[in-house]
Amino acid sequence: MQLCQFAVTQIVGFVILLPIMYATEGDMLQTFVEKLKTDSSLQFNLVMSGLSFYIYNELATYTLQVTGAVTASVANTAKRVVSILGVVCLVLLFVSISQLHHFSFVFIMLQ
């Protein structure tokens, strides 16, 4: 049975960072739990965010294992070029961009 390398890395990282999180944010834990129990959109967004992050990184790790570092690096560079060109095309087409979309644009440019 082959272990998922990214899953093991995530679990180890979680265990290592849990005491640090509790030391710095432990007093807010009860507030977070109460909000999590009552806010269905927070529940959905938290699950979808975590699931998307995990699946993306699991696939990236698998791709790196299957193709090799150089091929994965070239594919990642191509993905960034396509993302940047897509956002630039949207901006050039004068699409209305809110503050949130400005942040997304900066984030994509820095990837």
N, C-alpha and C positions, 0 to 999 in steps of 0.2 A: 504494500500500500504506500503510495507516494503522498507525502504531506504537502499541503499548500504552503509554499515558502512565505508568501505575503501574510497569510493568516497567522502563522506562527510568529512572525515579526510583529504583527499588530498586537497579539496577545501579550508577548513579552514586554513591548513598549507600554501597554496599558497597565500591566502589573507594576512596572518600574515607576511610572508617573502617577499612579494612584495616591501614594502618600504625599507627594508634592502638591497634587490638586487639593487633597483634603486639608493640608496645612495652609494653603493660600486662599482657598475658596470654601472651606468647610462650613463657615458660618452662613453661607448662602445656600447650602445644600437643601435644607428644609423648604426654603422658599421655592427653589427650582422644582422639587418633588411635588409640592402643592400645585404649582402652575402646570406641571406636566400632567397631573391627574385631571385637571379641569379643562385644559385648552386642547381641543381635538386638532386644530391646525398645527399647533406645536408638536403634537405627537406624530402627525403625518409627516411634517417637514423634517423632523429629527430622524425618523426611520428612513425616509427617502434619501436624505442627505448622506446618511451613513451607508446605506445600501449602494448608492451611486459611487461614493468614494471607494468602497471596498471592491466593487465589480471593476471599476476602471483600473485600480492598481493591481488587482489580481490578473486582469488581462495583460497589463503592461509587463508584469513579472513573467507571465507565461510566454509572451511574445519575445521577451529578452532571452529566455531559456531556449526557445525553439529556433530563433533566427540568428542570434548573436548580437554583440554590442553594436557593431558598425551598422548593420541593417536596421536595428531598432532606432538608432540615433538618426539615421537618414529619414526614416518614416516619421519620427517625432518632429524633426525639422520641417518636413513637408506638411504635417498637420498644423504646425504653427503658422506657416506661410498661408495655408488655406484659411485659417481662422482670421488672421490679420487682414487678408484681402477681402474676406467677407464683410468684416466690420467696416473697412475703409469704403467698400462699395455702398454699404448702407448709409454712411455719413455723406458720401458724395451725392447720393440720391435725395438728400435733404429730408431724411426721415426724422420725425420729431424724436428727440432723445431726452429722456428725463434724467434726473440726477443719478438714479440707480443704473441707468444704461451708461452714463459717463464712467461710473466706477467699473462696470463690466468691461468697457472699452479699454481702460487703463490696465485692468487685470490681464486681459488677453494680450495686450502689447508687451507686458512684462514677462509673460510665460516663456 
